[in-house]
């Protein structure tokens, strides 16, 4: 039963060189047309999704903080009409920390947003320039202060493992970040994603990414510093005080159902995978022609669902409950997990097992991509 709603706003002022998200730059956006289409797409989901009060809504992008507050308010009103809101619903909006967008925070809070996730990305102007960000460090800090004033909860992102970054530099940045008083931080290692401008720049030799060993040292430092400050990692890159975790993102990692509307949005409901048209113009045309932006909807075989649940759940510090997954997908534990690989990884200190739960240790998280295929039982994912 879906209890989370994701709304994708695909527009940005410019494309960051590291970004592989579904984001687009357009000279003009017809807000009234987009409001009508997003509401129509939402209603199309409501016709086929089981109705239960929403526990979280997440505006992602793109740059949702560019949305007019009146649009956000209209979408939230429609979502509440269609599904109802659970008590204490978490409503998050991602945003860039520019002064222009920060000026909208009071109106966005009045519209119903109660949690902000700000893309500060760095506390240094030079790094922000390298990352292609439009704001400077002081503007970002000012926007965070405004967000903390208007929203019940605020989180922000930082990118580390930048070329040439040293442990001393990153530790100083972490100390500054932790002193800002937020109860949630998203701390991402810089990765060179296929199809991004950074990939082209690395190929041309414009810069050299930090090597894997140095990046691993920074990851370990991140875990130690945040845990000591009371914001331990609850997922590979996300840190929070206990009880302040992003409830929306936990929906994904715990493999619970969620609805996705807007260009390129993915969803999971009742064993079905949904995906919206990715290009904004194609999505808009589909909604206006037939009332829904959904491009793909297909049933996921139970073994594949189980594999997805494992791959998502093992990203969490809490790990997964093997007995619960076995019952949920009607598969024996040995059909889910490679026991020999688990034993070996536990002996190496890269995984832990406390039946019925198992998970990946802090030491194993930096090599999670190598560990996960070994833990998932052979043949679980259909070819």
N, C-alpha and C positions, 0 to 999 in steps of 0.2 A: 504494500500500500504506500503510494508516494506521499511523502510528507515534506518534500523539499522542492523548491521551484528555482530554476536558473533562468535568468533573462539576459540575453547577449545584446550589447550595444556595440556595433563593430567599428565605430569611427574613432579616429585619432587625429591629432593635429599634424603628426608626422610619424613615420614608422621607425622604431628604434632598431639599431643594427643587430641586436642580439635576439630580437623577438621573432618567434615562429607562430604566434597566435593568429587567430582569424581577425586581423585588424586592417583597416583600410582608411586612406585619406581621400576625402571628397571636399570639393569647394563649397558645396551647399548641401544641406539636408532639409527635406520637407518634413518638419516635425509633425504636422497634423497627419500627413500620410503615414508616417511611421507609427504614430500612436494608434491609428485605426488598424494597421496591419498587425502590430504586436498584440493588441487586444483580440483581434480575430484569431491569431495563432494560439493565443491562450485559451480561447473558447473551444477551439478545435481539440486541444488536449483535454479540456474538461469533459468533453463528450465521451472520451474513451478511457479516461483515467478514473480509477476508484476514488471516491470522494472521502477525504479525511482532512481534518484541520492541518494547515501547513505549519510546520515547526521552524522552517527557515526559508528565506528568500535571498538570493544572491544576484546582484547586478554586476556582471563581468564584461570584459571587452578585450580589445578596444579600450575606450576611456569613458565609462559611464558617468563620471562626474561632469562630462560635457552635456549630459542630458538636462533639459530644462526641468526644474523642480516640479512644475505643473504636470509634466509627462510622467515623472516618477510617481507622483501622487495619484494620477489617473490609473496607472498600471497596478498600484497597490490596492486601490479601491476595487478594481475588477477582480484581482486575485482573491481578495477577502470575500467578495460576493460569490465567487465560483466555488471556493473550497472552505472558507472560514479560516480564522487564525487561531492557533493554539495559544494559551496563556504564555506570555513571555517570549513570543516569537522573535527570532533573531533575523534582522533585516540588514544585510551588508551591502555597501556600495563601494566598489573600487574607484580610486581616483588618483590623478596626478596632483602633486602638491604645488600647484601654481596659485598665485594670488587671485587670479580671475576665478578659478574653480572654488577656492576657499571662500570666496564671497557668497557662494551659493549654499554653504554648509548649514546655515541657520534655516534656510527654506527647505533644504532636504531633510533636516531633522524634523521640521514641522510636518513634512509630507509623510513621515513614518519611518525613515531610515534611523536605525539605532546603533549601527556599527559601521565604522569606516575602515577601509584597508588602503593605506596610502603607499604609493610607489616612490618612496624617497630614493632608494637604490644606492645612494652614497651620501656621505657627509662632507665631501670635498668637491670643489668646483672642477678641478682637473679631471677627476674620475667621472663626474657627471657629463662633462664634455666628451670624454672618450665613449661613454655609454649612449651618447646621442640624446640626452635628456634636455628638455627646454627650460627647466627651472634651475636655479643655482642653489647652493647649500642653504643659505640663509632663508631664501624663499620657502624651501622645503620645511625648515624648522618652524617658520612662522605659520605655515599651513597646518602642521601637526598641532601646534598650540591651539589654533582655531578649532580643529577637529576635536581635540580633547575637551574643549569648552562646550561644544554643541552635541556631541554624540555620547551615549552612555558607555560605549566601548570603542577603542581605537587601536588599530594595529598598523605597523608599517613594514615595508620590505627593504632589505639591503642585499646587494650583490657583492660577494667577496671572491677571493682567488683570482683577482685581477692581475694582469701581467706585472711582475715585479713586486707584488705586495708581500710584505714581510709579516711574520707572526707578531712582532711588536706593533706594527701599524694597525693590524686587524684587532689586536687586543685593545688598543686605545680606542678604536672605533666602537667596539662592542661595549666598552665601559661607558662611553658617551651615550650610546643607544639605550643601554639599560637604565641610565640615570634619568631618562626622559619620562619614566613612570608609566609606560604602557604595560599592559598585562599579556600582550601577545606580540611576537616578532616572527616574521618569515625571513629566513636567512638562506639565500640561494648561492651555491657556487656558480660562477660563470661557466656556462657550457656553450660550445660552438655548435649551434643547431644547423642541420642541412637546410639549404635554401635561404639562409640569412645573409645579410651584408657582411657580418663578421666572418662567415665561412669563406666568402670571396676574398676578404682582406687577409685572412690567414694563409689561404692558398697563394696569394700574391706575395706573401712575406712582409706585409705591412706591420704585423706584430706577431709575437710568439706567446701563445697561451702559457700560463703557469703549468709546470710539469706535474704529473699525477702525484708524486711523492710529496711535493710541497703543498699541493692542494689538500692531500690527506692530513697533513700536519695541521693545516688551518681548520679542517673539519673537526679534528680531535680537540683543538683549542676552543672551538665554538661550543662543543658539548660541555667541556669543563667549566667555562666561564658562565654560560647561561644556567647550568644546573646549580652552580654555587650561588647565583643571584636569585634562585627560586623560580626560574623559567626554564625547566628542563624540556628537552625535545620530546614531543609526543608523536611526532612524525619526522621523517628524515630531515626536512628543512623547516619545520614549524615548532615554535617554542611558546609555552604559555604557563602562567600560574595555574595550578590545579583548579578546574572549574571554568577557566577562561578560554578553553580550546574553541576553535571555530566549529560550531555545531553543524554548519552546512557542509564543510569539508569532511567532517567525520561521517556524514551520510555517504559520501563517495567511498571513503576508505573502509568503512564497515559494510560496504556493498548493500546498502539499502536503496530502495527505489527513489528516483528523483525525476522531475519533469524538466525538459529543456525547450525553451522557445527562443526565437530570434535566429539570425544567420549563423549556420554552422553548429548550433547547439546540439549536444548529445543528451539522451535521456535513457533511463532504464525504468520500465514499469511492467510488472507482472510477467517477467521472463522475456520481455521484448526489448530490443535495442532500437532506439529511434535516433535519426540524425536529420537535421534541417539542411536545406540548401545552403551552401557555404558563401557564395558570392552575394553581397547585399542585394544587387539588382535582381538576381535569379530568385532569391528568397521572396523579395517583395512581389515579383510577378506571380509566383506560385500562390502566395496568400491571396492576392487580388483576383486570381483566376478561379481558384477552387477552395479558398477559405482556410488553407493550411500551408505552412512552409515546410512540412515534412517531406523529405526526399526518400529516405530509407526507413523501413520498419520491418524487422525480421525477428523470428523466434530464436533465442539462444539455447542450444542444447544444454541439458543439465550439466554434463561434464565440463563444458566450456564456461558455464556460469560458475561452477565450483573453482575452476582455474583462475577466473577473474577475481573471485572473492579471496583466494589465497594471495594472488599477486598484489591486490590492494591492501589486504589486512596485514600482511607482513611488513608493510611500510611503517606501521604503527609500533610505538614502544610497547603497547599492551599486547601485541601479537594477535593470534587468532585462537579461538576455542575450537579445537579439532572435533570434539564430540558434537558440538552444536552444528558445525558445518556438515558433518557426516549425516546428521539427522535431517538437516535442511535440504540437502541435495540427494538423499537416499543413496549415498555411496559410502562404502566402508572406509575407515581411516587410511587403510593401506592403499586404497584407490586414489586417495588425495595426496598423500605425502610419501616421498621416497625416504623410507626409514633409514636405509644405509647411509644416504647422504646426510640426513639429519644427525645421525650419531657422529659421523665424521666432523661435521661442522660444529657440533657441540664441543667435541674434543679439541678443536682448534680455537674455541672461544669466539666463534663467529655467529653462533646460534644458541638459543636456550630452550629447554623443555621442562615444563612444570605441569604435567598432565592435569587437565585436558588441554592446557594452553601451551603454545610454543611461539617462538619469535626470533628475531634477529637481534643480536647484541649491538651495543654502541660500536664495538670494534668491527662488526660486520656491515654496518650501514654504509660506509664509504664504498664497499664493493657489492652493494645490494644487487646491481644488475647481473653480476656473475653468480650470486647465491641463489636468487629466485628460481632460475631454470633448473637448478639442481634439486631444490626442495620439492618442487611440484612433480608428482608422480608421472612416470613415462606414460604417454598415451592419453593423458587427461584431457588435453585440448585436441579437438577434432582437427584433422589435417585440412 
